């Protein structure tokens, strides 16, 4: 029986990468046009949402979104969530309609095909370089001024699987305070179980999403960064514990 499980997991992973790459190849001309001008990013974002939903459906992930508050389409936000799976990117795209730009680690740019578009549409950061981290603020500022939102997974990477929720980095909160934009915490309940970074694991099933009430940054200063960080983390951690009961 265990042999069949391992065969399934191998085929399931291969199927995931096919779902990631095949739509990109099919839509390649349109995608190349959509990234040729920064002002056309909202069009690219719409295509990315379709791509994400195709992957989730193709993998057998039925997702359910519980919204405590709905983002205004004419405002910018800082979207944050816990990070446990390669499917987090797809689920975030499926959950949020407001065009946003991911801030993510530069290593993902090495993935064939996906990485080509990733490095041209996302804000890449080398977390080992203080200069790179500072550069994120300048690039994010330009995107926010153009009316876009930002998405950051504040754990700063994918924690070990035994860790329910890692410590949050301050960058997302400092950036939100500097630009006086609300923070939108999201909790992804099932991604670790459905499709973790452990190769021999995963299965089709439901993915629950909770979009929490927004955290205002109005009148906050840089001194409020850590309390805001802790507040957001506690909201997500409490929801994870509720989901896991």
C-alpha positions in Angstrom: 0.0 0.0 0.0 2.8 2.4 0.9 4.3 1.8 -2.6 1.1 3.1 -4.2 1.2 6.2 -2.0 4.7 7.0 -3.1 3.8 6.5 -6.8 0.8 8.8 -6.3 2.9 11.5 -4.6 5.4 11.4 -7.4 2.7 11.7 -10.1 0.9 14.3 -8.1 4.0 16.5 -8.0 4.6 16.1 -11.7 1.0 17.0 -12.4 1.4 20.2 -10.3 4.4 21.4 -12.4 2.5 20.5 -15.6 -0.4 22.7 -14.4 2.0 25.5 -13.6 3.9 25.4 -16.9 1.3 24.4 -19.5 -1.0 27.4 -19.2 2.0 29.7 -19.3 3.1 28.1 -22.6 -0.4 28.3 -24.1 -0.8 32.0 -23.1 2.8 33.0 -23.8 2.2 35.6 -26.4 -0.5 37.4 -24.3 1.6 37.2 -21.2 4.6 38.7 -23.0 2.5 41.6 -24.1 0.9 42.1 -20.7 4.3 42.5 -19.0 5.8 44.8 -21.7 4.6 47.9 -19.9 4.3 48.4 -16.1 1.0 50.2 -16.6 -0.5 47.0 -18.1 0.2 45.0 -14.9 -3.6 44.9 -13.9 -4.2 43.0 -17.1 -1.4 40.6 -16.3 -2.9 40.2 -12.8 -6.2 39.1 -14.2 -4.5 36.4 -16.3 -2.5 35.3 -13.2 -5.8 34.8 -11.3 -7.2 32.6 -14.0 -3.9 30.6 -14.0 -4.0 30.2 -10.2 -7.6 29.0 -10.3 -6.8 26.5 -13.0 -4.0 25.0 -10.9 -6.1 24.8 -7.7 -9.0 23.1 -9.6 -6.6 20.9 -11.5 -5.0 19.7 -8.3 -8.4 18.9 -6.7 -8.2 21.8 -4.2 -11.7 23.0 -3.5 -11.2 26.4 -1.7 -13.7 28.2 0.5 -13.2 31.9 1.4 -14.7 33.4 4.6 -14.5 37.2 4.4 -14.9 39.5 7.4 -14.3 42.5 5.3 -14.0 43.1 1.5 -11.2 45.2 0.1 -12.2 48.4 -1.8 -11.2 48.0 -5.4 -10.0 51.7 -5.5 -7.7 51.4 -2.5 -4.2 49.9 -1.9 -3.6 47.4 0.8 -0.9 45.2 2.4 -2.0 41.6 2.1 -0.2 39.1 4.4 -0.7 35.4 5.2 1.0 32.4 6.7 3.3 30.6 4.4 3.4 26.8 4.3 3.0 25.6 0.7 3.8 26.2 -2.9 0.1 26.6 -3.4 0.0 29.7 -1.2 0.8 31.9 -4.2 -2.1 30.4 -6.2 -4.5 30.6 -3.2 -3.6 34.3 -2.6 -4.3 35.1 -6.2 -7.6 33.3 -6.1 -8.7 35.0 -2.9 -7.9 38.6 -3.7 -9.4 40.6 -6.6 -7.4 43.8 -6.0 -4.3 43.8 -8.3 -1.3 43.3 -6.0 2.4 42.7 -6.4 4.2 39.9 -4.5 7.4 40.6 -2.6 9.2 37.3 -2.7 12.6 35.7 -2.4 14.8 35.9 -5.5 15.5 32.1 -5.6 12.1 31.5 -7.2 13.3 33.4 -10.3 15.5 30.4 -11.1 12.4 28.2 -11.8 12.2 27.6 -15.5 9.4 29.5 -17.3 7.6 30.6 -14.1 10.8 32.4 -13.0 10.9 34.5 -16.2 7.6 36.1 -15.4 8.1 36.1 -11.6 11.2 38.3 -11.8 9.5 40.7 -14.2 6.3 41.2 -12.2 7.3 40.7 -8.6 9.5 42.6 -6.2 12.5 40.3 -5.5 14.4 40.4 -2.3 17.7 38.8 -1.2 17.0 38.4 2.5 20.7 38.0 3.3 21.4 41.5 1.9 20.4 44.6 3.8 20.8 46.6 0.6 18.3 44.4 -1.2 15.8 44.7 1.6 16.1 48.5 1.5 15.6 48.4 -2.2 12.2 46.7 -1.7 10.8 49.8 -0.1 11.7 51.9 -3.1 10.2 49.5 -5.6 7.1 48.9 -3.5 6.6 52.7 -3.2 6.5 53.0 -6.9 3.9 50.3 -7.2 1.7 51.7 -4.5 1.8 55.1 -6.1 0.5 53.5 -9.3 -2.6 52.3 -7.3 -1.5 48.7 -6.8 -1.4 46.7 -3.5 1.5 44.7 -2.0 1.5 41.1 -0.8 4.1 39.7 1.6 4.4 36.5 3.5 5.9 38.0 6.7 7.4 34.8 8.0 10.2 35.6 5.6 10.4 32.1 4.2 8.8 28.7 4.7 9.1 27.5 8.3 9.8 23.9 9.3 6.6 21.9 9.1 6.4 21.3 12.9 6.2 25.1 13.4 2.6 26.3 13.4 3.4 29.9 12.7 6.9 31.4 12.6 8.0 34.8 13.9 7.0 37.7 11.5 9.5 40.0 10.0 8.8 43.7 10.4 9.1 44.7 6.7 5.5 44.4 5.7 4.3 46.4 8.7 6.9 49.1 8.4 6.0 49.5 4.7 2.3 49.7 5.5 2.8 52.3 8.2 5.1 54.4 5.9 2.4 54.5 3.2 -0.6 54.5 5.6 -2.3 51.6 3.9 -4.4 49.0 5.8 -3.1 45.6 6.5 -5.3 42.6 5.5 -4.4 39.4 7.3 -5.3 36.1 5.7 -5.2 32.7 7.3 -4.6 29.6 5.1 -5.8 26.7 7.1 -5.0 23.5 5.0 -2.2 24.3 2.6 0.4 22.5 4.6 -1.7 19.3 4.6 -2.8 19.6 1.0 0.6 20.4 -0.6 3.6 21.1 1.6 7.2 21.5 0.6 7.8 17.9 1.6 8.0 16.0 -1.7 6.2 12.8 -0.6 3.1 14.3 0.8 -0.2 16.0 -0.3 -3.6 15.1 -1.6 -6.7 16.7 -3.1 -9.2 18.3 -0.6 -10.5 21.5 0.7 -8.5 24.7 1.4 -10.0 27.1 3.9 -9.2 30.8 3.7 -10.1 33.5 6.3 -9.8 37.1 5.3 -9.8 39.0 8.6 -10.9 42.5 9.4 -8.3 45.1 8.2 -5.8 46.6 10.6 -5.6 50.3 10.2 -2.2 52.1 10.1 -3.7 55.6 10.2 -1.7 57.9 12.5 0.7 55.1 13.3 4.5 55.7 13.3 7.5 53.5 12.9 7.5 53.0 16.7 4.2 51.1 16.3 5.8 48.5 13.9 6.3 45.7 16.4 2.9 46.0 18.2 1.2 45.9 14.8 3.4 42.9 13.8 2.4 41.1 17.0 -1.3 42.0 16.5 -1.4 40.6 13.0 0.5 37.4 13.9 -1.8 36.8 16.9 -4.9 37.1 14.6 -3.5 34.5 12.2 -2.2 32.2 14.9 -5.5 32.2 16.8 -7.4 31.4 13.5 -5.0 28.5 12.8 -5.7 27.1 16.2 -9.4 27.5 15.7 -9.2 25.7 12.3 -7.1 22.9 13.8 -9.5 22.1 16.7 
